[in-house]
Amino acid sequence: RIRNLPLTGRSLESLPCSQPSKLFYNSSPMDGSKNDSTSPRVKLLLHCECGLPPYLSPHLLSQYFPPDNETVRNHLVLGIEVRDSCVVPVYDRRTGKKPKDRKRRRLEEINTIEKRNNGGNGEDGKVLKCTVDQGKSTKPSGYTFVGRPTFDHLCVPSGYETMSCPTFDLIDSCRSKEPVAVTSSEVALNTPNGYQKLSPKLWLDVARGLEVSDCICLFDQALSSGKRNKKSMERTICWLKEITGNQLDCSGVKFWAAVVGGDDKSLRDHCLSEVLKQKNVHGLALVGIHHIESRNLRKDIMLSTIARSPVSMPKALLVANDLSQMLDAVHCGIKVVGTSLPAVLARKSMALIVDLYGWRQSVGNESENDR
């Protein structure tokens, strides 16, 4: 029984727990290893914003969740979104000289400002020139995605296991709740600087620069069913072929294939069949499961994915909105469960308290105890 535990900085291993061996396991779902005596352990893919969990500075993260802690090392994965962590401005080099009239007006403005500030000209009687580099525009002409080492560029301390993806969910990241129209060669991601396009070739460059061991391949996603949903699946498979075909350029990176299809189970099965035909696919990432309203359908899709894929291939659920979806995923056999629930609760000034006293599982039909 776990109840009324104080919020302290102690590690999870110091909390009272009976039979801890039944809670934590020995093999990793990230490398697909298998242990005969116990089941593979489950990992939490914690959604990060701009490279760090919300409300946690690098110092607090290392202090309260140290990377050398056994529980943290075995069960925590930091999820890095390319859409908010790797977007950078682009500046155009000015090749030609300014027109004479614009240059004259600019010098007059500088002369006026100097006279107002200094009461006249400079000490030597000459006007001080502008210190801005005239060969480079100070205003960005656009934005793009650049992958730089996670531990140097982002606020993620070294020692933590990380996984990168273009976005955890295209629909959730769009204000209109419907992904922007994409083409067969690129997808538009909603970044802090507006919508920016990401192609498979650019995604490979970003994945290589991030120096992260696990990456989820580029995917398309649709909320509505029908032709748009089928088209998103076809684009996802096409981009997967292009990325895995050039995987030699990213040695050491394990690519996870996205399985899309909305609430159409037959379309998801077809997507999975096409994914399994590709080489160099390390794991499977289920996309958009949390948008399905029916709990039974969500569980059927996860069970079908696990049954139709190799046991040695790890499976991940990118988004779980609540504790019920997280438990369903673990019960179905998903080994990496992604969520932003801690940040959502923190923004609402709420805390999650789990009281396992009287915990039981219903045997018959679904009831209140099985919700």
DOVO-640831 format. One record per residue (C-alpha): residue in three letters; x, y, z. Coordinates in nm, 2 decimals, padded with zeros to 4 digits. Layout:
BEGIN
<pt "ALA" <X Y Z>>
...
# end
This chain:
BEGIN
<pt "ARG" <00.00 00.00 00.00>>
<pt "ILE" <00.13 00.34 -00.11>>
<pt "ARG" <-00.04 00.64 00.04>>
<pt "ASN" <00.03 00.99 00.18>>
<pt "LEU" <00.39 00.99 00.06>>
<pt "PRO" <00.56 01.33 00.11>>
<pt "LEU" <00.69 01.51 -00.19>>
<pt "THR" <01.07 01.50 -00.13>>
<pt "GLY" <01.38 01.48 -00.34>>
<pt "ARG" <01.45 01.12 -00.26>>
<pt "SER" <01.50 00.88 -00.54>>
<pt "LEU" <01.23 00.63 -00.62>>
<pt "GLU" <01.43 00.34 -00.49>>
<pt "SER" <01.41 00.49 -00.13>>
<pt "LEU" <01.03 00.48 -00.13>>
<pt "PRO" <00.87 00.19 00.06>>
<pt "CYS" <00.78 -00.08 -00.18>>
<pt "SER" <00.72 -00.45 -00.13>>
<pt "GLN" <00.86 -00.70 -00.38>>
<pt "PRO" <01.03 -00.44 -00.61>>
<pt "SER" <01.14 -00.72 -00.84>>
<pt "LYS" <00.79 -00.75 -00.97>>
<pt "LEU" <00.78 -00.38 -01.06>>
<pt "PHE" <01.11 -00.33 -01.24>>
<pt "TYR" <01.26 -00.57 -01.49>>
<pt "ASN" <01.60 -00.63 -01.64>>
<pt "SER" <01.58 -00.61 -02.02>>
<pt "SER" <01.55 -00.30 -02.24>>
<pt "PRO" <01.27 -00.24 -02.49>>
<pt "MET" <01.50 00.00 -02.67>>
<pt "ASP" <01.74 -00.27 -02.79>>
<pt "GLY" <01.48 -00.54 -02.82>>
<pt "SER" <01.66 -00.77 -02.58>>
<pt "LYS" <01.47 -01.05 -02.41>>
<pt "ASN" <01.50 -01.21 -02.07>>
<pt "ASP" <01.37 -01.56 -02.01>>
<pt "SER" <01.29 -01.52 -01.64>>
<pt "THR" <01.11 -01.18 -01.65>>
<pt "SER" <00.93 -00.97 -01.90>>
<pt "PRO" <01.10 -00.67 -02.06>>
<pt "ARG" <01.07 -00.35 -01.86>>
<pt "VAL" <00.84 -00.07 -01.96>>
<pt "LYS" <00.98 00.27 -02.03>>
<pt "LEU" <00.82 00.61 -02.00>>
<pt "LEU" <00.88 00.84 -02.30>>
<pt "LEU" <00.84 01.18 -02.13>>
<pt "HIS" <00.75 01.46 -02.38>>
<pt "CYS" <01.00 01.75 -02.36>>
<pt "GLU" <00.95 02.10 -02.48>>
<pt "CYS" <01.25 02.26 -02.65>>
<pt "GLY" <01.46 01.98 -02.52>>
<pt "LEU" <01.37 01.97 -02.15>>
<pt "PRO" <01.07 01.86 -01.94>>
<pt "PRO" <00.86 02.16 -01.84>>
<pt "TYR" <00.92 02.32 -01.50>>
<pt "LEU" <01.25 02.13 -01.46>>
<pt "SER" <01.58 02.31 -01.52>>
<pt "PRO" <01.88 02.09 -01.60>>
<pt "HIS" <02.00 02.13 -01.24>>
<pt "LEU" <01.67 02.02 -01.09>>
<pt "LEU" <01.64 01.73 -01.34>>
<pt "SER" <01.99 01.60 -01.24>>
<pt "GLN" <01.92 01.66 -00.87>>
<pt "TYR" <01.58 01.49 -00.83>>
<pt "PHE" <01.61 01.24 -01.12>>
<pt "PRO" <01.98 01.16 -01.15>>
<pt "PRO" <02.08 00.97 -01.46>>
<pt "ASP" <02.28 00.72 -01.25>>
<pt "ASN" <01.98 00.62 -01.06>>
<pt "GLU" <01.88 00.26 -01.15>>
<pt "THR" <01.51 00.34 -01.18>>
<pt "VAL" <01.57 00.65 -01.39>>
<pt "ARG" <01.82 00.47 -01.61>>
<pt "ASN" <01.59 00.17 -01.67>>
<pt "HIS" <01.25 00.34 -01.71>>
<pt "LEU" <01.29 00.71 -01.83>>
<pt "VAL" <01.34 00.82 -02.19>>
<pt "LEU" <01.34 01.19 -02.28>>
<pt "GLY" <01.15 01.26 -02.60>>
<pt "ILE" <01.29 01.54 -02.82>>
<pt "GLU" <01.06 01.70 -03.08>>
<pt "VAL" <01.23 01.84 -03.39>>
<pt "ARG" <00.95 02.09 -03.45>>
<pt "ASP" <01.03 02.30 -03.14>>
<pt "SER" <01.39 02.19 -03.06>>
<pt "CYS" <01.57 02.21 -03.39>>
<pt "VAL" <01.42 02.52 -03.57>>
<pt "VAL" <01.67 02.79 -03.64>>
<pt "PRO" <01.66 03.12 -03.84>>
<pt "VAL" <01.81 03.16 -04.19>>
<pt "TYR" <01.98 03.48 -04.30>>
<pt "ASP" <02.04 03.58 -04.66>>
<pt "ARG" <02.37 03.73 -04.76>>
<pt "ARG" <02.34 04.07 -04.93>>
<pt "THR" <02.52 04.05 -05.26>>
<pt "GLY" <02.47 04.40 -05.41>>
<pt "LYS" <02.52 04.75 -05.28>>
<pt "LYS" <02.23 04.96 -05.15>>
<pt "PRO" <02.09 05.22 -05.39>>
<pt "LYS" <02.25 05.56 -05.34>>
<pt "ASP" <01.94 05.73 -05.22>>
<pt "ARG" <01.88 05.47 -04.95>>
<pt "LYS" <02.24 05.50 -04.84>>
<pt "ARG" <02.22 05.88 -04.83>>
<pt "ARG" <01.90 05.87 -04.62>>
<pt "ARG" <02.06 05.62 -04.38>>
<pt "LEU" <02.37 05.84 -04.33>>
<pt "GLU" <02.14 06.13 -04.27>>
<pt "GLU" <01.95 05.94 -04.00>>
<pt "ILE" <02.28 05.83 -03.83>>
<pt "ASN" <02.40 06.19 -03.84>>
<pt "THR" <02.08 06.32 -03.68>>
<pt "ILE" <02.09 06.06 -03.41>>
<pt "GLU" <02.46 06.14 -03.33>>
<pt "LYS" <02.39 06.51 -03.31>>
<pt "ARG" <02.10 06.45 -03.08>>
<pt "ASN" <02.29 06.22 -02.85>>
<pt "ASN" <02.63 06.40 -02.85>>
<pt "GLY" <02.52 06.76 -02.91>>
<pt "GLY" <02.71 06.77 -03.23>>
<pt "ASN" <02.96 06.56 -03.42>>
<pt "GLY" <03.22 06.32 -03.28>>
<pt "GLU" <03.55 06.42 -03.13>>
<pt "ASP" <03.72 06.41 -03.47>>
<pt "GLY" <03.44 06.58 -03.64>>
<pt "LYS" <03.33 06.27 -03.83>>
<pt "VAL" <03.00 06.08 -03.81>>
<pt "LEU" <03.03 05.73 -03.66>>
<pt "LYS" <02.92 05.47 -03.90>>
<pt "CYS" <02.67 05.20 -03.82>>
<pt "THR" <02.83 04.89 -03.67>>
<pt "VAL" <02.58 04.65 -03.82>>
<pt "ASP" <02.73 04.40 -04.07>>
<pt "GLN" <02.61 04.53 -04.40>>
<pt "GLY" <02.69 04.19 -04.56>>
<pt "LYS" <02.43 04.01 -04.36>>
<pt "SER" <02.07 04.09 -04.30>>
<pt "THR" <01.97 04.13 -03.93>>
<pt "LYS" <01.62 04.01 -04.01>>
<pt "PRO" <01.58 03.63 -04.08>>
<pt "SER" <01.45 03.55 -04.43>>
<pt "GLY" <01.30 03.22 -04.30>>
<pt "TYR" <01.35 02.92 -04.08>>
<pt "THR" <01.47 02.57 -04.12>>
<pt "PHE" <01.56 02.26 -03.91>>
<pt "VAL" <01.92 02.19 -03.81>>
<pt "GLY" <02.03 01.90 -03.59>>
<pt "ARG" <02.30 01.98 -03.34>>
<pt "PRO" <02.43 01.76 -03.06>>
<pt "THR" <02.15 01.72 -02.80>>
<pt "PHE" <02.38 01.75 -02.49>>
<pt "ASP" <02.55 02.06 -02.62>>
<pt "HIS" <02.27 02.26 -02.79>>
<pt "LEU" <01.97 02.16 -02.58>>
<pt "CYS" <01.93 02.18 -02.21>>
<pt "VAL" <01.95 01.80 -02.16>>
<pt "PRO" <02.22 01.69 -01.93>>
<pt "SER" <02.44 01.40 -02.04>>
<pt "GLY" <02.36 01.05 -01.92>>
<pt "TYR" <01.99 01.04 -02.01>>
<pt "GLU" <01.84 00.81 -02.27>>
<pt "THR" <01.67 01.02 -02.55>>
<pt "MET" <01.45 00.96 -02.85>>
<pt "SER" <01.38 01.21 -03.12>>
<pt "CYS" <01.08 01.24 -03.35>>
<pt "PRO" <00.95 01.50 -03.59>>
<pt "THR" <00.65 01.56 -03.36>>
<pt "PHE" <00.47 01.34 -03.12>>
<pt "ASP" <00.14 01.41 -03.30>>
<pt "LEU" <00.07 01.63 -03.60>>
<pt "ILE" <-00.29 01.69 -03.50>>
<pt "ASP" <-00.22 01.80 -03.14>>
<pt "SER" <00.05 02.03 -03.25>>
<pt "CYS" <-00.18 02.22 -03.50>>
<pt "ARG" <-00.40 02.49 -03.37>>
<pt "SER" <-00.68 02.40 -03.62>>
<pt "LYS" <-00.67 02.03 -03.50>>
<pt "GLU" <-00.62 01.93 -03.86>>
<pt "PRO" <-00.27 01.89 -04.02>>
<pt "VAL" <-00.17 02.14 -04.29>>
<pt "ALA" <-00.19 02.00 -04.64>>
<pt "VAL" <00.14 01.83 -04.72>>
<pt "THR" <00.29 01.71 -05.04>>
<pt "SER" <00.45 01.38 -05.14>>
<pt "SER" <00.79 01.51 -05.05>>
<pt "GLU" <00.75 01.71 -04.73>>
<pt "VAL" <00.53 01.77 -04.43>>
<pt "ALA" <00.45 02.11 -04.26>>
<pt "LEU" <00.52 02.12 -03.88>>
<pt "ASN" <00.38 02.38 -03.65>>
<pt "THR" <00.69 02.54 -03.49>>
<pt "PRO" <00.73 02.84 -03.25>>
<pt "ASN" <00.81 03.03 -03.57>>
<pt "GLY" <00.51 02.92 -03.78>>
<pt "TYR" <00.47 02.63 -04.01>>
<pt "GLN" <00.80 02.50 -04.15>>
<pt "LYS" <00.85 02.22 -04.40>>
<pt "LEU" <01.04 01.90 -04.33>>
<pt "SER" <01.14 01.66 -04.60>>
<pt "PRO" <01.29 01.31 -04.55>>
<pt "LYS" <01.63 01.43 -04.67>>
<pt "LEU" <01.63 01.72 -04.42>>
<pt "TRP" <01.51 01.48 -04.15>>
<pt "LEU" <01.81 01.25 -04.21>>
<pt "ASP" <02.04 01.55 -04.17>>
<pt "VAL" <01.87 01.65 -03.85>>
<pt "ALA" <01.89 01.29 -03.71>>
<pt "ARG" <02.25 01.27 -03.79>>
<pt "GLY" <02.33 01.60 -03.62>>
<pt "LEU" <02.13 01.53 -03.30>>
<pt "GLU" <02.35 01.23 -03.22>>
<pt "VAL" <02.06 01.05 -03.06>>
<pt "SER" <02.05 00.67 -03.08>>
<pt "ASP" <01.68 00.63 -03.15>>
<pt "CYS" <01.48 00.83 -03.40>>
<pt "ILE" <01.12 00.80 -03.52>>
<pt "CYS" <01.09 00.84 -03.90>>
<pt "LEU" <00.89 01.11 -04.07>>
<pt "PHE" <00.52 01.05 -04.09>>
<pt "ASP" <00.19 01.20 -04.21>>
<pt "GLN" <-00.13 01.18 -04.02>>
<pt "ALA" <-00.50 01.26 -04.08>>
<pt "LEU" <-00.78 01.30 -03.83>>
<pt "SER" <-01.06 01.23 -04.07>>
<pt "SER" <-01.11 00.89 -04.24>>
<pt "GLY" <-01.14 00.82 -04.61>>
<pt "LYS" <-00.90 00.92 -04.89>>
<pt "ARG" <-00.70 01.16 -04.68>>
<pt "ASN" <-00.63 00.89 -04.42>>
<pt "LYS" <-00.52 00.65 -04.69>>
<pt "LYS" <-00.30 00.91 -04.85>>
<pt "SER" <-00.13 00.98 -04.52>>
<pt "MET" <-00.05 00.61 -04.48>>
<pt "GLU" <00.10 00.59 -04.84>>
<pt "ARG" <00.31 00.90 -04.78>>
<pt "THR" <00.44 00.76 -04.45>>
<pt "ILE" <00.55 00.43 -04.62>>
<pt "CYS" <00.71 00.63 -04.91>>
<pt "TRP" <00.91 00.84 -04.67>>
<pt "LEU" <01.01 00.53 -04.47>>
<pt "LYS" <01.15 00.37 -04.78>>
<pt "GLU" <01.35 00.68 -04.86>>
<pt "ILE" <01.49 00.72 -04.51>>
<pt "THR" <01.58 00.35 -04.46>>
<pt "GLY" <01.74 00.34 -04.80>>
<pt "ASN" <01.98 00.62 -04.70>>
<pt "GLN" <02.04 00.49 -04.35>>
<pt "LEU" <02.41 00.43 -04.41>>
<pt "ASP" <02.45 00.81 -04.39>>
<pt "CYS" <02.33 00.79 -04.02>>
<pt "SER" <02.54 00.51 -03.88>>
<pt "GLY" <02.45 00.43 -03.52>>
<pt "VAL" <02.10 00.56 -03.54>>
<pt "LYS" <01.81 00.32 -03.48>>
<pt "PHE" <01.50 00.41 -03.69>>
<pt "TRP" <01.15 00.34 -03.56>>
<pt "ALA" <00.88 00.32 -03.82>>
<pt "ALA" <00.55 00.50 -03.77>>
<pt "VAL" <00.23 00.30 -03.80>>
<pt "VAL" <-00.06 00.53 -03.89>>
<pt "GLY" <-00.41 00.48 -04.02>>
<pt "GLY" <-00.64 00.66 -03.77>>
<pt "ASP" <-00.93 00.45 -03.65>>
<pt "ASP" <-00.93 00.23 -03.96>>
<pt "LYS" <-00.79 -00.10 -03.83>>
<pt "SER" <-00.76 -00.26 -04.17>>
<pt "LEU" <-00.56 00.04 -04.29>>
<pt "ARG" <-00.33 00.02 -03.99>>
<pt "ASP" <-00.28 -00.35 -04.06>>
<pt "HIS" <-00.19 -00.27 -04.42>>
<pt "CYS" <00.06 00.00 -04.30>>
<pt "LEU" <00.21 -00.25 -04.06>>
<pt "SER" <00.25 -00.51 -04.34>>
<pt "GLU" <00.43 -00.25 -04.56>>
<pt "VAL" <00.66 -00.15 -04.27>>
<pt "LEU" <00.76 -00.51 -04.20>>
<pt "LYS" <00.88 -00.55 -04.56>>
<pt "GLN" <01.14 -00.27 -04.51>>
<pt "LYS" <01.49 -00.34 -04.39>>
<pt "ASN" <01.68 -00.15 -04.12>>
<pt "VAL" <01.36 -00.09 -03.91>>
<pt "HIS" <01.44 -00.12 -03.54>>
<pt "GLY" <01.10 -00.07 -03.38>>
<pt "LEU" <00.74 00.03 -03.43>>
<pt "ALA" <00.58 00.36 -03.32>>
<pt "LEU" <00.20 00.37 -03.30>>
<pt "VAL" <00.07 00.72 -03.39>>
<pt "GLY" <-00.26 00.88 -03.31>>
<pt "ILE" <-00.40 00.60 -03.10>>
<pt "HIS" <-00.52 00.85 -02.83>>
<pt "HIS" <-00.76 01.01 -03.09>>
<pt "ILE" <-00.97 00.69 -03.11>>
<pt "GLU" <-01.27 00.73 -02.89>>
<pt "SER" <-01.35 00.36 -02.84>>
<pt "ARG" <-01.13 00.20 -02.58>>
<pt "ASN" <-01.19 -00.15 -02.71>>
<pt "LEU" <-01.08 -00.04 -03.06>>
<pt "ARG" <-00.76 00.12 -02.92>>
<pt "LYS" <-00.68 -00.21 -02.74>>
<pt "ASP" <-00.76 -00.42 -03.04>>
<pt "ILE" <-00.52 -00.21 -03.26>>
<pt "MET" <-00.24 -00.24 -03.01>>
<pt "LEU" <-00.29 -00.62 -02.96>>
<pt "SER" <-00.31 -00.67 -03.34>>
<pt "THR" <00.01 -00.48 -03.39>>
<pt "ILE" <00.20 -00.68 -03.13>>
<pt "ALA" <00.06 -01.01 -03.26>>
<pt "ARG" <00.15 -00.94 -03.63>>
<pt "SER" <00.50 -00.81 -03.56>>
<pt "PRO" <00.82 -00.99 -03.44>>
<pt "VAL" <00.86 -01.03 -03.07>>
<pt "SER" <01.21 -00.89 -03.08>>
<pt "MET" <01.09 -00.57 -03.24>>
<pt "PRO" <01.01 -00.31 -02.97>>
<pt "LYS" <00.68 -00.12 -02.98>>
<pt "ALA" <00.61 00.24 -02.87>>
<pt "LEU" <00.30 00.44 -02.81>>
<pt "LEU" <00.38 00.80 -02.89>>
<pt "VAL" <00.10 00.97 -02.70>>
<pt "ALA" <-00.12 00.85 -02.40>>
<pt "ASN" <-00.35 01.12 -02.27>>
<pt "ASP" <-00.44 00.97 -01.93>>
<pt "LEU" <-00.34 00.70 -01.69>>
<pt "SER" <-00.61 00.47 -01.83>>
<pt "GLN" <-00.45 00.48 -02.18>>
<pt "MET" <-00.10 00.42 -02.03>>
<pt "LEU" <-00.22 00.12 -01.83>>
<pt "ASP" <-00.40 -00.02 -02.14>>
<pt "ALA" <-00.08 00.01 -02.34>>
<pt "VAL" <00.13 -00.17 -02.09>>
<pt "HIS" <-00.13 -00.44 -02.05>>
<pt "CYS" <-00.13 -00.49 -02.43>>
<pt "GLY" <00.24 -00.53 -02.43>>
<pt "ILE" <00.37 -00.18 -02.54>>
<pt "LYS" <00.72 -00.13 -02.39>>
<pt "VAL" <00.76 00.24 -02.45>>
<pt "VAL" <00.47 00.47 -02.35>>
<pt "GLY" <00.49 00.84 -02.44>>
<pt "THR" <00.30 01.10 -02.24>>
<pt "SER" <00.29 01.47 -02.14>>
<pt "LEU" <00.06 01.40 -01.85>>
<pt "PRO" <00.31 01.55 -01.58>>
<pt "ALA" <00.32 01.88 -01.77>>
<pt "VAL" <-00.06 01.89 -01.83>>
<pt "LEU" <-00.13 01.83 -01.46>>
<pt "ALA" <00.14 02.08 -01.35>>
<pt "ARG" <-00.02 02.36 -01.56>>
<pt "LYS" <-00.35 02.29 -01.39>>
<pt "SER" <-00.18 02.29 -01.04>>
<pt "MET" <-00.27 01.93 -00.99>>
<pt "ALA" <-00.07 01.63 -00.87>>
<pt "LEU" <-00.13 01.26 -00.95>>
<pt "ILE" <-00.17 01.04 -00.65>>
<pt "VAL" <-00.21 00.66 -00.70>>
<pt "ASP" <-00.35 00.46 -00.41>>
<pt "LEU" <-00.31 00.09 -00.49>>
<pt "TYR" <-00.51 -00.03 -00.18>>
<pt "GLY" <-00.79 -00.26 -00.29>>
<pt "TRP" <-00.65 -00.28 -00.64>>
<pt "ARG" <-00.81 -00.56 -00.84>>
<pt "GLN" <-00.88 -00.67 -01.20>>
<pt "SER" <-01.23 -00.77 -01.30>>
<pt "VAL" <-01.26 -01.12 -01.45>>
<pt "GLY" <-01.58 -01.10 -01.64>>
<pt "ASN" <-01.71 -00.82 -01.87>>
<pt "GLU" <-01.58 -00.47 -01.85>>
<pt "SER" <-01.70 -00.30 -01.53>>
<pt "GLU" <-01.62 00.01 -01.32>>
<pt "ASN" <-01.32 -00.17 -01.18>>
<pt "ASP" <-01.17 -00.21 -01.52>>
<pt "ARG" <-01.20 00.15 -01.64>>
# end
